[in-house]
């Protein structure tokens, strides 16, 4: 299938990040459940490629950048230490 098959914008509260929430994530359980539903919906489309645009990238913590990789991981702790 050609073209965009799914799109979304997902703002989130900082508490959603475990390094910040530190057990208080239950305060935003509705947001967490919505993200889980969103993940299932995205997966149901079986995209060939996902394009993620985020200001939270570990590769360029102080700028928007383009990273091409089969996967990406990071830690907010690492990013916080850079700033």
C-alpha positions as CSV (number, residue, x, y, z in Angstrom):
1,X,0.0,0.0,0.0
2,X,1.4,3.4,-0.9
3,X,0.9,6.6,1.0
4,X,0.2,7.5,4.5
5,X,-2.0,4.9,6.2
6,X,-2.1,6.4,9.7
7,X,-1.3,9.6,11.5
8,X,-1.6,11.0,15.0
9,X,-0.4,13.7,17.3
10,X,0.3,12.5,20.9
11,X,1.0,15.2,23.4
12,X,1.5,13.8,26.9
13,X,2.1,14.9,30.4
14,X,5.7,14.5,31.8
15,X,4.3,12.1,34.4
16,X,3.9,9.5,31.6
17,X,7.7,9.1,31.5
18,X,8.7,6.7,34.3
19,X,11.9,8.6,35.2
20,X,9.7,11.6,36.0
21,X,6.4,9.9,37.1
22,X,8.2,7.7,39.6
23,X,5.1,5.8,40.5
24,X,2.6,8.7,40.1
25,X,1.6,7.5,36.7
26,X,-1.8,6.4,38.1
27,X,-2.7,10.1,38.2
28,X,-2.8,10.0,34.4
29,X,-4.2,6.5,33.8
30,X,-6.7,7.7,31.3
31,X,-3.9,9.1,29.1
32,X,-1.9,5.9,29.5
33,X,-4.9,3.8,28.4
34,X,-5.5,6.1,25.4
35,X,-1.9,5.6,24.4
36,X,-2.3,1.9,24.6
37,X,-5.4,2.1,22.4
38,X,-3.4,4.3,20.0
39,X,-0.6,1.7,19.8
40,X,-3.0,-1.1,19.0
41,X,-4.7,1.0,16.3
42,X,-1.3,1.9,14.7
43,X,-0.2,-1.8,14.8
44,X,-3.5,-2.8,13.2
45,X,-2.5,-0.8,10.1
46,X,0.8,-2.8,9.8
47,X,2.8,0.1,8.5
48,X,6.0,-0.6,6.6
49,X,7.7,2.5,8.0
50,X,7.0,4.8,10.9
51,X,8.0,8.4,10.9
52,X,8.2,9.9,14.4
53,X,8.8,13.6,14.9
54,X,9.7,14.5,18.4
55,X,11.5,17.2,20.4
56,X,12.6,14.5,22.8
57,X,15.2,12.8,20.6
58,X,18.3,11.4,22.2
59,X,20.4,11.9,19.1
60,X,19.9,15.7,18.9
61,X,18.7,16.7,22.4
62,X,18.8,20.4,21.6
63,X,17.5,20.3,18.0
64,X,15.2,18.6,15.7
65,X,17.0,16.0,13.5
66,X,16.5,13.2,11.2
67,X,17.7,9.7,12.3
68,X,17.2,6.7,10.1
69,X,17.4,3.4,12.0
70,X,15.5,0.2,12.4
71,X,14.9,1.0,16.0
72,X,15.7,3.6,18.6
73,X,16.0,3.7,22.4
74,X,16.9,6.2,25.0
75,X,16.7,7.3,28.5
76,X,15.3,10.6,29.8
77,X,18.0,10.5,32.5
78,X,20.7,10.6,29.8
79,X,19.0,13.5,28.1
80,X,18.5,15.4,31.3
81,X,22.2,15.1,32.1
82,X,23.1,16.7,28.7
83,X,21.0,19.9,29.4
